[in-house]
Amino acid sequence: MLLNILAVGDVVSAAGVACLRRRLSTIKRSHGVHFTVVNGENAAGVGLTPNDARDIFTAGADVITLGNHTWGKIKITDFLEDNPFILRPANYPARLPGRGWTVCDGPTGLRICVINLIGRVEMDPNVDNPFTVADRILKQMEADVVLVDFHAEATSEKLAMGWYLDGRVSAVWGTHTHVPTADVKLLPKGTGHVTDLGMTGPANSVLGIRPDLSINKFLGGLPRRYEPASGPCKVDAVLFTVDTETRACVRAQRVDFSE
């Protein structure tokens, strides 16, 4: 079977959530998507609320991944414990609420594992090594298809993770930087990879934020609270097609959408 997996870039603000609800079902139908993973750590600006999570699932996500803003809205804590399909980075300390990977039931009885990891370069150095944590998870999980959302700042770290897991997982994609990269590719041993998916939210913005607020910061102005930009929105996403017999990715392509 050829399994079509849609990976959707970081959802930013209420506008991004609303855009996802308007557009995700159409994108999934037009590309014959079987399974969808959405990064939702910025859905509430900084963090994710239970209502945001419900809206993203209603829009069509099968799994929601998070990142460095996991705890931005502390009310998500109990939701992380109760819902196995919302993931926080697996290399966070084990004593923190939630889980970093899950195995889902896919079509025709397939078992699909999704792993969420966070980088350490220019991020939080007080997390475990994402490379060795990935090794540990792969030794204990049982699944037919394995997908990895690597939430990281440095392109080098995200590229290295793809090559490190090449042949051991079906797809690795980067999130966090909100800018879509043009390097979608198939690695030599059969892993689909892209350095960063991009974002879902206001298109005329600086990473989803009003441009004037970002410019003010870089000009050395007084601190001002960031607010999401207005106007049309976009969905940045990559479609990975996996041959479930070989577990290899056979096609990867951007399927971005602008309103």
Sequence and secondary structure as in RCSB ss.txt:
>XXXX:A:sequence
MLLNILAVGDVVSAAGVACLRRRLSTIKRSHGVHFTVVNGENAAGVGLTPNDARDIFTAGADVITLGNHTWGKIK
ITDFLEDNPFILRPANYPARLPGRGWTVCDGPTGLRICVINLIGRVEMDPNVDNPFTVADRILKQMEADVVLVDF
HAEATSEKLAMGWYLDGRVSAVWGTHTHVPTADVKLLPKGTGHVTDLGMTGPANSVLGIRPDLSINKFLGGLPRR
YEPASGPCKVDAVLFTVDTETRACVRAQRVDFSE
>XXXX:A:secstr
 EEEEEEE EEBHHHHHHHHHHHHHHHHHHHT SEEEEE TBTTSSS  HHHHHHHHHHT SEEE  TTTTSSGG
GHHHHHH TTEE  TTS TTSSS SEEEEE GGG EEEEEEEE TTTT TTS  HHHHHHHHHHH   SEEEEEE
E S HHHHHHHHHHHBTTBSEEEEESS    S  EE TTS EEES   EEEESSSBTTB HHHHHHHHTT     
  B  S EEE EEEEEEETTTTEEEEEEE  EE 
